[in-house]
Amino acid sequence: MQAPSIGVVRFMRGVRARGFLDFIGELWGELGDVFQVRVGPKTLLFAMHPDAVEHVSVTQRQRYEKQASYEAVRQYLTGQGLVASNGELWRRQRKLLAPFFTPKGIQAYAELMIRDGARVLERWQQLSKDGKEVEIAEEMAAVTASIILKAMFSSETMESIEQMKSAVETMVAFVSARLTSFPLPLWVPTAGNRKYVAARDLVHSAISALIAKRRAAPEAGWPDDLLSRLMRAKDEETGQPMSEILLRDESITAFFAGHETTARTMTFAWYALAANPQVTARLHEELDRVLGGQLPTVEQLRSLPYTLQVVKETLRLYPAAPFYARDAVSADTLQGFDVKPGTAVMLSPYYTHRHPKFWTDPGVFDPERWTREREATLHGHQYHPFAAGPRICIGNNFSVLESHLLLAILASKFTPRLRADYQPRWEMQGVLSLANGLPMTIAAR
Ligand code: HEM
């Protein structure tokens, strides 16, 4: 049976009038949990039910790969890095990288997360005295970029952090634009193409120079960061180290996949706290009781369960990656509907996380959903902010540790406040975004 579907004209009109995010929500209300959009020769099939997430990501995953939907990301950003690779290469690389991202593996980065969080405290001290509005999304992007670049490359100077951050952001913006427009080939010297090529060359040459510098030095003196770990890693079967190109691709991949997503999660947490004063009060109570005004240690995180519940609820209501795609490589039936090979199946954390059959008051920000008892009663796939199955985000532990620490450090001393008339305008811009930003004043507690 064919899933209910709409054509390209209605789709484009709807997206133009309502924005992609809201229009997909309207179609879901009108057409049900599975529906198709035909855009030229391409079919996008949206599937919102947790059973569909399980089907595509776990039980029938051999029928779905990351192919055409990931071509622009592969070609212009991550090459054969983990986000967009497939088959044997993906399997080998995932196995090689997995140990660095286990809960134990990421402990190595907790100290630098705490140090960078403490730097933001100093900066916010001044901002709270000035009383001026700041753009919280930028504050959070700066700290998450600094953390991931230090974790990967031990980049310590602000200049190198800022340069790399803005170059990769240019590359990401270029890819997002290509996905939503009809771009000219790269050899046409448009301003956009030239800017992308300059950014890409800067990123590639900076990483190659870092690798060359390390190779020229005795291994014992290499800094303890992700790049050194990747350079030392050897394939279990062949005993071979990673090629320089793959080292570069995996480094760009980790930055691309991990920086903006974590920055947005923290930004949305500040919005949710400002909009829900009773949650903030509960959070402050826990932080004051456990930390007593001091910086947290990693060990203390276990005693800050409510802070973690706030992070989890932020990832439910405002998942940084609201959609992700899988390309069908063979015919399938999904929840009773035909899936033809070549169809891009769109899974949506944003809408599965608001499914009224699975969540009570889905629109309400309620960290109480994440007590251990209540979490144990959930359908295994009704919550998938990091995707699901073998291709689940490899950085999920890293980013949850980072958000847990940053929230504990910053919320224990400061309360960012919204203008009274602020209304969020949520939209999809590659990642979930606030079209009108999040200007806030920082109040010291
Ligand atoms: C709140 C933060 C994050 C969110 C919401 C998030 C979300 C996701 C999602 C939804 C996917 C699946 C994407 C797809 O299938 O197209 C994914 C994959 C991935 N993420 Fe994350 N991510 C976050 C943080 C991170 C961090 C910090 C890193 C690395 C340091 C990272 C590295 C990756 C990688 C390498 C993949 C590809 C995994 C594979 O295909 O085997 N992510 N992430």
Residues whose N, C-alpha, C, O or C-beta is under 5 A from the ligand:
A	BS01	HEM	L82 V83 A254 A257 G258 T261 T262 T265 A320 A321 Y324 A325 P385 F386 A387 P390 R391 I392 C393 I394 G395 N396 F398 S399
